[in-house]
Amino acid sequence: MAKFIANVPIITETPTIEVEGPQPGQRRFQLEAEDESGNRSLPATILVTVKLPTLGISALIPSFGEWEKKVVIRGVNFDLEPQKNIVAFNGIDATVLGATDTELTVSVPKPATTGFVTVKNTFGDASSPVPFIIPRSFVVNMELPPVDLSYDAIKGEVWVVGSTEENKGIVSIVGLEQRKLLFVINLDGSPGEIALSPATERRLALVTHPKDGAISVINIDERKLLEILTIEAIPRSVAISPDGRWGYVVSSGDTSESRGIVSVVDLSEIKVVGATRIGLLPTRVIFGRSGLEAFVNNTGDGTLSVINADSHKVSDTIEVGKSAASSPQEVAVSGETYPVWTANSGDVTASMIAKDHSVINIKTDINPGSVAVFLKGNQAFFAGPKDKTLVMVDMRDGQSTTKIVKMSGIGAVVKGVATTPDDRGVIIVHPDLNAIGIFDGKVMRLQALVKVPALPVRCLVTGDNMFALSICQRGKALSVIEMRSVLP
């Protein structure tokens, strides 16, 4: 450290100074110091390199929005004259509405797309630390309020079932490439759930009719109703095996004390060939990706039924949660089937079931109603209708780590959370906001909140990772979000 001595020059190679005026480059300065008594040092001539202040962007508030939305860019060394700051959204120039040295207020320009925000002025160039997200989406209107949806990956079409209280139902077929309604199939009765075969053979769709105790069988390619099959009890959920051979229909009993039933449909012959008893108040059936097993969550007794897809019999009944009152609302499988996860709203837990059927119960601190899993299976995401919270349970290191992110709205029950096939994105339905939240699951950051028609209730992501789909009951619409615009 340089020392002050009266009448002696101060020698230092690193003086700290702030100077306005000189042009950038090497400049000669004279350094002279004075103490409280007025004693001065002799002038010391020092060669100093003068640099311009550095322009920088630290944040975008908000970090997503539509065209014409006002955005505040925070940073340093902005020009106080707005027009001297050249701002662009992914290369499209924007209008600067106001400026201070640390903030610029701008309007998102049309036709900007998702990308980085840049600023140029006399202090240099700067780019935002994260892209600004401009969601691209479209809406297809439905004739009736939609209640469920399924995706045909072979044709790139979405099948949406709509229902009214007058026991009327239809299937609306939407082409994603065409962005419009292509065809409507009339149903004999009010529908509940729909499942489309993922196989290239036996291209059939199954639709449940809870009020009628039946299911409709539809030829996907011909878009034609083939058969209506009677199902024991009240059909609640339906799934088709990966090879398209079998359909499983879950029915609840007549009372809360009645055990549920899985009816087995042979899709080669289009007939019911058997049934097996499961637990109390089942709500969902899902096949493992291998097709060897199927799983049913039983909300009435806190169990998960495992069904052997060869024998069509229950091979195991697994207790999930901390008690019979755990009320597992939904079940999800991983890319290799196991681990399997359940969302237990009765005791605010999540359960992870391993291949040997051992169970780990994890406290979530929310009332989980929906669960979705990354394909690798070691990260699961939970949301529910009572909490504005997204919970991630991370088991990658063999121990459970829980991460919590506050959401703008509440979640939904059953099919209210979906994940992208690349193990990155998490899609959340927000019925109270009429919006879909899209998170980057890798860093648990909200990417965008996309407004949709009224009362979105269910969602899914297409297998090619191109679109996030959601049905909006009160708005009678299918909402489609282009995933590349929100997770670049």
Buried (B, 14 or more C-beta within 10 A) or exposed (E): EBEEEEEEBBEEEEEEEEEEEEEEEEBEBEBEBEEEEEEEBBEBEBEBEBEEEEBBBEBBEBBBBBEEEEBBBBBBBBBEEBEEBBBBBBEBEBEBEEBEEEBBBBBBBEEBBBBBBBBBBEBEEBBBBBBBBBBBBEBBEBEBBBBBBBBBEBBBBBBBBBBEEEEBBBBBBBBBEEEEBBEBBEBBBBBBBBBBBBBEEBBBBBBBBBBBBBBBBBBBEEBEBEBBBEBBBBBBBBBBBBBBBBBBBBBBBEEEEBBBBBBBBBBEEBEBEEBBEBBBBBBBBBBBBBBBBBBBBBBBBBBBBBBBBEEBEBBEBBBBBBBBEBBBBBBBBBBEBBBBBBBBBBBBBBBBBEEEBEBBBBBBEBBBBBBBBBBEBBBBBBBBBBBBBBBBBBBEEEEBEBBBBEBEBBBBBBBBBBBBBEBBBBBBBBBBBBBBBBBBBEEBEBBBBBBBBEBBBBBBBBEEBBBBBBBBBEBBBBBBBBBEBBBE
